[in-house]
Amino acid sequence: MKFQIEWFDKIASTNASMRERFLQGSKIESGHIIAAREQTAGRGRQDRKWLSADGANLCFSLFIETNAKLIDVPSLTMAAALAVTETLNAKNIIAAPKWPNDVLVNGKKICGILSERVERAETPTAGIIVGIGLNVNMTDDEAKAIDRPATSILIETLQSADLSQTLDTLLQLLDYWISEWENFGFPGIREIWTQRAGPLGKSLSVRDGDIIKSGTLAGFGDHGELQLQTDTGLETIWSGDVS
């Protein structure tokens, strides 16, 4: 995939900016990226705020032109999480993907991913916007101010990193894992995902709103849905917070 990167010093939300351009009819090619050194109104799952101070974190959105159905969007997020995981592992940071859209280091969040499908009926054109927020230069004090355990490349390595160079490195692995997803769907990445996010049989609790379900990891379905073995049988989980 050929990437075209557009950098901004400050932006409200890279996902919102990409979505607005697309819906207004602007020509956006697959591989186009909007990246920001500071994001003031980003969001994650369940409309959680995702803010990033100037130069602290890598925030960017990638557009992929595809006719994939809505049910396939979560597995693209999972493919992106594998790319982030391998990028961090190459820096000797032991990371692992967390279903459905995070990457953790020692149980602390270092990356969140939000993907959304967009389409224009009049063109017709459809695609998926993959928004990635990777903590790069977040300090320990900044991490402690977050309501959930968080970490960054700086915290883990004691070295700051250039945001542009970090993005360039990540894109090499994104190219590979997105290609796997485009060619084979989630079944093409299921084995490595299960190895990294597993192991099978580990105890899990999944909260979706006020509902909590507990059991053991039985695997992942053809679209990336989590399969939970409970006392009452096998349950398919499409969304929720895993602990």
MOTADA-V33408 format. One line per field, one symbol per residue. ss: DSSP state (H for helix, E for strand, - for the rest). phi: phi as a letter, one per 30 degrees, with the letter a starting at -180 (. if undefined). Layout:
BEGIN
ss->???
phi->???
END
This chain:
BEGIN
ss->---EEEEE--E--HHHHHHHHHH--------EEEEE--EEEEE-HHH-EEEE----EEEEEEEEE----HHHHHHHHHHHHHHHHHHHH-----EEEE---EEEE--EEEEEEEEEEEEE----EEEEEEEEEEE----HHHHH-----E--HHHHH-----HHHHHHHHHHHHHHHHHHHHHH-HHH-HHHHHHHH-----EEEEEE--EEEEEEEEEE-----EEEEE--EEEEE---EE-
phi->.ccbcccbdbadadddddddddddjddbdejdbcbbdbbcbdbcdhhddbcbdeidbcbabccbdacededcdeddedddddddedddedcicdcbdbdcabbcbhicdcabbbcbdbacddddbbabcccbccdccddddddddddbebbaddddcibdbddddddeddddddeddddddddbidedcdddddddcddejddbbbcbiccbbblbdckbddcjddccdcdckdccccakccb
END
